[in-house]
Amino acid sequence: MLNKLFEICTNHKAWVLLIIISSVYITITFFSSNWIYTDDYFYRNLSTQLPSDTIDAILKSNDRFWWTGYLLQVVIVLSKVLFAALCIFIGVVLADIEFSITDLFRSVVMAEFIFIIAQAIFISNLIVNRSTLTLETTANYFPLSMLSFLGVENVVQWLHYPLQTLNLFEVVYVLCISWLLSKQWKPDFVESLNIVIPSYGLGLLVWMVLVVFLTLQVS
């Protein structure tokens, strides 16, 4: 079944898959805006912190610039794919392996479906519990992550992002990219894994350190 799915995806250009993935993320954003982050959600969570006219102004601003959320999803997806592709590209070059940039980029794009599954689980859980959601529970819900394992209350604020990034879906993502590349390269799965883990892993580590640094500077 996996081989069949692989054949179907590789018959499409990377940009086609990227459009499909972006469309899925936009759809998820639409559902979350209309079923989770509703006016009632903001009034319920902000009424004790802000006056009603301020909340009204926030909601009017959201209605006016509703399109920015969808645009942001496209930018985020493109940035994630380019970041992962660049990291692995460096690893492949250093390993002196013959490869196709098109195949590499397409593999990274295909692996992004892993994070769509993660996002779908996240949104589904929020929808089920939308009547009791708070800003805190929404911001701190990261299933199958180190943060959820350790407990948000037991971790200092600046470590939240790194620990939520270290999750099962990232592991599956790395395994998926390695498997996809091994189907197109001469190296087998283990050899591909030995290239993807240090290259993507190091890039991800640098990114997390940067985010932590900026978080500490802001706070």
C-alpha positions in Angstrom: 0.0 0.0 0.0 2.8 2.4 0.9 4.6 1.6 -2.4 1.3 2.3 -4.3 0.9 5.6 -2.5 4.5 6.5 -3.3 4.0 5.8 -7.0 0.9 8.0 -7.1 2.7 10.9 -5.4 5.9 10.7 -7.4 3.8 10.9 -10.6 2.9 14.5 -9.6 5.2 17.5 -9.6 6.3 18.9 -6.2 4.5 22.2 -6.7 1.2 20.3 -7.3 1.6 18.4 -4.0 2.5 21.7 -2.3 -0.7 23.3 -3.5 -2.7 20.4 -2.2 -1.0 20.5 1.2 -1.5 24.3 1.4 -5.2 23.8 0.5 -5.6 21.3 3.3 -4.0 23.7 5.8 -6.2 26.5 4.6 -9.3 24.2 5.1 -8.2 23.4 8.6 -7.7 27.1 9.3 -11.2 27.8 8.0 -12.7 25.2 10.3 -10.8 26.4 13.3 -11.8 30.0 12.7 -15.5 29.1 12.4 -15.7 26.3 15.0 -13.0 27.0 17.6 -11.8 30.6 17.6 -15.3 32.1 17.5 -16.5 35.4 19.0 -17.8 33.4 22.0 -14.4 31.9 22.5 -12.8 35.4 22.7 -15.5 36.9 24.9 -15.4 34.0 27.3 -11.6 34.1 27.7 -10.9 37.9 27.5 -13.9 39.3 29.3 -12.1 39.2 32.6 -9.0 40.9 31.2 -10.2 43.4 28.7 -13.2 45.7 28.4 -15.9 44.7 26.0 -15.2 47.5 23.6 -11.6 46.4 23.3 -12.7 42.9 22.6 -15.1 44.2 19.9 -12.2 46.1 18.3 -10.1 42.9 18.2 -12.9 40.9 16.6 -13.6 43.7 14.1 -9.9 43.6 13.2 -10.0 39.9 12.8 -13.0 40.2 10.5 -11.2 42.8 8.4 -8.0 41.0 8.1 -9.4 37.4 7.9 -7.3 36.6 4.8 -4.0 37.0 6.7 -4.6 33.7 8.5 -4.8 31.8 5.2 -1.9 33.7 3.7 0.2 32.9 6.8 -0.5 29.2 6.4 0.9 29.2 2.9 4.0 31.1 4.1 4.5 28.7 7.0 4.2 25.6 4.8 6.5 26.9 2.2 9.1 28.0 4.8 9.0 24.6 6.6 9.5 22.7 3.3 12.3 25.0 2.1 14.0 24.8 5.5 13.9 21.0 5.7 15.0 20.6 2.0 17.9 23.0 2.6 19.1 21.1 5.7 18.9 17.7 3.9 20.4 19.2 0.8 23.5 20.2 2.8 23.7 16.7 4.3 23.4 15.0 0.9 26.1 17.2 -0.6 28.5 16.5 2.3 27.8 12.8 1.9 28.7 13.1 -1.8 25.6 11.3 -3.1 24.2 11.7 -6.6 20.7 13.0 -6.3 18.0 15.0 -8.0 17.0 18.3 -6.3 13.5 17.7 -7.7 13.3 14.3 -6.0 14.6 15.7 -2.8 12.1 18.6 -2.7 9.2 16.3 -3.6 10.1 13.9 -0.8 10.1 16.7 1.7 6.8 18.0 0.4 5.3 14.5 0.6 6.4 14.0 4.2 4.6 17.2 5.2 1.4 15.0 5.2 2.6 13.7 8.6 2.1 17.2 10.1 -1.3 17.5 8.5 -2.3 14.4 10.5 -0.9 16.0 13.6 -2.8 19.2 12.9 -6.0 17.3 12.2 -5.7 15.5 15.6 -5.1 18.9 17.3 -8.1 20.6 15.7 -10.4 17.6 16.3 -9.6 17.6 20.0 -10.2 21.3 20.3 -13.5 21.0 18.4 -14.7 18.3 20.7 -13.9 20.4 23.8 -14.6 23.8 22.3 -17.3 24.7 24.9 -14.7 24.6 27.7 -11.6 25.8 25.9 -9.5 28.5 27.5 -6.5 30.5 26.1 -4.2 28.4 28.3 -5.4 25.0 27.3 -5.5 25.9 23.6 -1.9 27.3 23.7 -0.5 24.4 25.7 -2.1 21.4 24.0 0.6 19.5 22.1 -0.3 15.8 21.9 2.5 13.2 21.8 5.2 15.8 22.6 7.8 16.0 25.4 5.9 19.0 26.7 2.7 17.0 27.2 4.7 14.1 28.7 6.5 16.3 31.3 3.5 18.6 31.9 3.2 22.2 31.0 3.1 23.2 34.7 6.4 21.5 35.3 8.4 23.3 32.6 9.6 26.9 32.4 8.0 29.1 29.8 11.1 29.4 27.5 11.4 25.6 27.2 7.8 25.2 25.9 8.6 25.6 22.3 11.6 23.2 22.1 9.7 20.5 24.1 6.6 20.8 22.0 8.7 20.6 18.8 10.2 17.3 20.1 7.2 15.1 19.4 6.3 11.7 17.8 5.3 13.4 14.6 8.8 14.9 14.1 10.2 11.4 14.5 7.8 9.9 12.0 8.5 12.9 9.7 12.2 12.1 9.7 11.5 8.4 9.1 9.2 9.2 6.3 11.7 11.5 4.5 14.4 8.8 4.9 12.1 6.1 3.4 11.0 8.3 0.5 14.6 9.2 -0.3 15.8 5.6 -0.1 13.2 4.7 -2.7 14.9 7.1 -5.2 18.6 6.9 -4.1 21.1 4.1 -4.2 21.5 4.2 -0.4 19.1 2.0 1.6 16.8 3.2 4.3 19.4 3.1 7.1 21.9 5.0 5.0 19.3 7.6 4.2 18.4 7.9 7.8 22.0 8.5 8.7 22.0 11.4 6.4 18.6 12.9 7.2 18.9 12.7 11.0 22.1 14.7 11.5 21.4 17.2 8.7 17.7 18.0 9.5 18.3 17.4 13.2 21.1 19.9 13.4 19.0 22.5 11.5 16.1 21.9 13.8 18.3 22.3 16.8 19.7 25.6 15.6 16.1 26.8 14.9 15.0 25.9 18.4 17.9 27.6 20.0 17.1 30.8 18.0 13.5 30.7 19.1 14.5 30.2 22.7 17.0 33.1 22.5 14.3 35.4 21.0 11.8 34.3 23.6 14.2 35.2 26.4 15.0 38.5 24.9 11.3 39.4 24.6 10.5 38.3 28.1 
